[in-house]
Amino acid sequence: MLKAIEIYKKKTKKSAKLFSKSKKQHVNGVHHNIRFFEPYPFVTKAAKTKFLIDVDSNTYVDYWMGHWSLIFGHAPNIIKKHVKKQLSAGWMYGTVNEMTMLLSDTIQKAVPVAEKIRYVSTGTEATMFATRIARAVTKKKIIAKIDGGWHGYGSDLLKSVNWPFNESEDRGLINESSIVSLPYNDLEKSLSILKKVKNDLAGVIIEPLLGGGGCIPATKEYLKGLQEFIHKNNSLFLLDEIVTGFRFSFGCMYVSMNLDPDIVTLGKIVGGGFPIGVICGKQEFLNFANTTTQKKVERSYIGGGTFSANPITMVAGSTALSKLKKNGKNLYAKINKMGEETRKGLDKVFDGKVLTTGKGSMFLTHFLTDRINKVTNSTDAAKCNTRILHDYHFEMIARDGIFFLPGKLGAFSFAHSQSDVKNLLKASNRFVANLRNNSSR
Ligand SMILES: Cc1ncc(COP(=O)(O)O)c(C=O)c1O
């Protein structure tokens, strides 16, 4: 049987050629480090519904879905129609537009903490500004984050992202000492770290489901325990719902968990597939960024930028959220069920040798080892066999035309259907059989 890498090279010849050009022109050939995988990533020509199509005309059922931003699938007609209409009315104003208010109307109905909102163009900016407001409000410096927590490439939060979480991620960073890092889902250890810095703790930023760090939901007790400590010590609770916002239901995870964050960051789905970051939160805190009322010595500048709140993103976001509000219940039920079946199905296919974590439509298969049989945080996830996980994803790209960004969690969109669950389990079954054959040789 041909090896996956031979199949891949055979079917992606045009991609190979184009990517070697890209490598000459661009850093590592890509524009987001995680988009690179060995031997070279295929080059995409088009995307429609659940499919990515590469320059060699291979089609892939996509589970990466634009960094999980495309809950409707690729290029859905509903968003295309409204964006097209907006294109003829102009796509970049750089002035106030009513579409921001329409999008905010919808967000504010679903996310009660969003008493005030500011739009930016990326999630990275949103988390950067959230931490900055926390420092301005509290007049303290330290921000706590989670081991393996990913909030974008901003200079502050680019710490303890990759295992073993105690080495600097980037030689260009300064002031790393004002970020401390906590073990996810371990309240006792987290509180003992926080207690040491409580007098200078501006805020804690956390995802309710660790996305890039392993697709691991936080326990309610953990989040509640952190929240209690944060508020008792006059710090801000910053909840990063850039992945989870509008992913599992119409709204945010914090509402269903009955939490009381001070600032919530959103992105991805909220932009309807166009670039967005959202900082929203309690008025008393967001008002620190109000440059007309706030004294210069106390205020916080929180951007946007040239393209913030551009009419195309606002229209796409509004259309997406309106549609989710109207038809979301059934659509969410459909993809959440597919996610649930997939997690159970994969654990069965791999016969107890994996643990598939996640929630609703999101899932990631962790290959357990002798050293690790549970996955509650990024340390556990990093101790699993990540090499096999990459091989598994790559095998499916090469042999089955199923695309996961190797090593990363997958997400169902509304464009997927029950047959995709079946095909994914079938491809996984074949991977297991190959593993068995290879190891018995
Ligand atoms: C939880 C979380 N926060 C922030 C970001 C950064 O968002 P962006 O890539 O839009 O800058 C990401 C991106 O994946 C994310 O997953």
The ligand as a Tripos MOL2 file, in Angstrom:
@<TRIPOS>MOLECULE
LIG
   16    16     1     0     0
SMALL
NO_CHARGES

@<TRIPOS>ATOM
      1 C1         -9.5700   31.9470   22.0330 C.3       1 LIG1
      2 C2         -8.9230   32.8170   21.0110 C.ar      1 LIG1
      3 N1         -8.6760   34.1100   21.3010 N.ar      1 LIG1
      4 C3         -8.1060   34.9370   20.4140 C.ar      1 LIG1
      5 C4         -7.7510   34.5050   19.1610 C.ar      1 LIG1
      6 C5         -7.1100   35.4560   18.1930 C.3       1 LIG1
      7 O1         -7.9980   35.7910   17.1810 O.3       1 LIG1
      8 P1         -7.4620   36.2620   15.7510 P.3       1 LIG1
      9 O2         -6.7920   35.0890   15.1320 O.co2     1 LIG1
     10 O3         -8.6880   36.7210   15.0400 O.co2     1 LIG1
     11 O4         -6.4970   37.3810   16.0030 O.co2     1 LIG1
     12 C6         -8.0030   33.1820   18.7960 C.ar      1 LIG1
     13 C7         -7.6670   32.6970   17.4540 C.2       1 LIG1
     14 O5         -7.7360   31.5480   17.1280 O.2       1 LIG1
     15 C8         -8.5850   32.3110   19.7470 C.ar      1 LIG1
     16 O6         -8.8000   31.0080   19.4520 O.3       1 LIG1
@<TRIPOS>BOND
     1     1     2 1
     2     2     3 ar
     3     2    15 ar
     4     3     4 ar
     5     4     5 ar
     6     5     6 1
     7     5    12 ar
     8     6     7 1
     9     7     8 1
    10     8     9 2
    11     8    10 1
    12     8    11 1
    13    12    13 1
    14    12    15 ar
    15    13    14 2
    16    15    16 1
@<TRIPOS>SUBSTRUCTURE
     1 LIG1         1 GROUP 0 **** ****
